[in-house]
């Protein structure tokens, strides 16, 4: 879901924040993530849902692109920043390494959802289903 859609409000039964739209993990600032969530909420009906996908803060640690990758100083530095700040950045392009992204802690995502004016109904791992 983009930060601003040219759609009428309260028209849809559901909205999603992944796929070909702007997934939450590509929004690296909190303010952009809140804007995106508010926009998703704006376009759904009062009884609709907003489905949100986020990436776990521990993704790089648990699912790096291959065995022994944590032994590489460049990748280890990225993982350390992921764990400390949630900001997944690597300054140079390395094939098979994930793009610039923001990695959430579960409670942090729930707080952002609530700060956007929604209630978190169900969460499982890194995916959250919400009521708008």
N, C-alpha and C positions, 0 to 999 in steps of 0.2 A: 504494500500500500504506500503510495507516494505521500509526501508531506502535505500535498494539496491536490485534490482531484476536482475536475470540473463536472462533478456529479451533483444531482439534487440530493438534499439531505433526507434521511429516514426512508429510503427507497428500497433497500436491499435486505434480505433475510440474513445474509452472512457476508463477511469480508475476511480475507486472508492476508497475512503479511509475509508471504514467501512466494516462491515460484518466479514468474516473470515480472512481478511487481517489485517493490523495493523491500527486500527482507530486512528484518530488524538488525541482523548482524552486520549489514553493510552501512548502518547508520552509527558512526563512531562517536557522536556526541549525544549526551543525555537529552538535550533540548530537541534534537532532531527525532530521537526515538519517541519522545512524548508527543511531538507534533504529529508523527505518523500514526500513533495510537489514537489520538484525538480525531484525526481525519477518518480513520477506519470506523470509529464510533459514530461520527457524524453521519456517515452514509448508510448505516444500518438502522432498521426499524427499532423501536424501543424494546421489542421482545426478541431482537436478533442476537446473533453471536459474532464475535470477532475471534478468529483463530490466529494464534501468534506462534511463530517458530523462532527459537533463539538457539545459539550454540553455547554449550556449557563452558565455563571458565577453564575446565580441566581437559578440553578437547585435544589440544596439542600434546599434552602430557600423556594422555591415554591412547591417542590415535595419530601419532606422528607418521610421516610418510615412509616408514620402513624401519627394519631392525637396526639398532645401533645409531639411529639418528640423533638421540640425545647426547651422544658422545661428540657430536660436531659443535664446536663453540658457537658458531653463528645461530644454529637452531636452538641450542640451549638458552642463549640470550633471549630469543623470541619467546620461548616457553616461560622463562622467568618473568618477563613483562606481562605475558598473558595471565599468569597466576597472580601477580601483584596488582595489575591495573585493569585487566580485561582487554587492553588494546593490543590487537594482533597485527603487527606491522613488521615487514622486513624490507630493508632499504633497497635491496637489489632483487631483480627477478631471478627466481630459482624454479626450474620446472618441477611440477608436482607439489610445490608448497602452496598453501592456501593463501588467498588474497587478503588484502587489508580488511579487517573486520573487528567487531566488538564482541567479546565473549562474556556472557552473563553468569552471575551466581543466581541460583533459583530465587532466593528471597529478594534479590535486587530487581529481577524481572517483575515479580509480583508487585513490588513497590511502584515501579514505573507504570504498570497497568492501573493501579489504584490512583496514582497521581494524574493519570490521563482521564480519570472520572469513570472507570469501569471497575467491575468486581471480578476477581479471579475465581472461576468456578471449579476448574479441574486442572491439575498439572501432572505431567508424567515425564520424567527426565528433563530434556531440554525443550519440550513442546508444551504449550499451555493453551487451553481452551477457555474462552472468557464469555461472560455475558456483557453485552454493551448497555 
